[in-house]
Amino acid sequence: PYHPQTQGKLERFHRSLKAEVLQGKWFADDGELQRAFDHWRTVYNLERPHEALDMAVPASRYQPSARQYSASVTSAEYDEGVMV
């Protein structure tokens, strides 16, 4: 687990992000970069068809998890003597 070979969808997403948003571009500040990411993410997920999804958009295949998540995160516990 957690190797590029086992994370194909995530690796493909990052490759597309780099090629379509970052490659050969310069951004004046973090805000401009964030706006570019936000616009691209909308197009990628809601507008652009994907071959791997039989030309559907990713949003058409998304299903939220049925699990409920806690609004608060519990503190991490470490064994005695562990430095973090």
ABEGO torsion letter per residue (X at the ends): XGBAAAAAAAAAAAAAAAAAAABGBBBABAAAAAAAAAAAAAAAAAABBBAAAGGBBAAAABBBBABBBBABBBBBBBBBGBBX
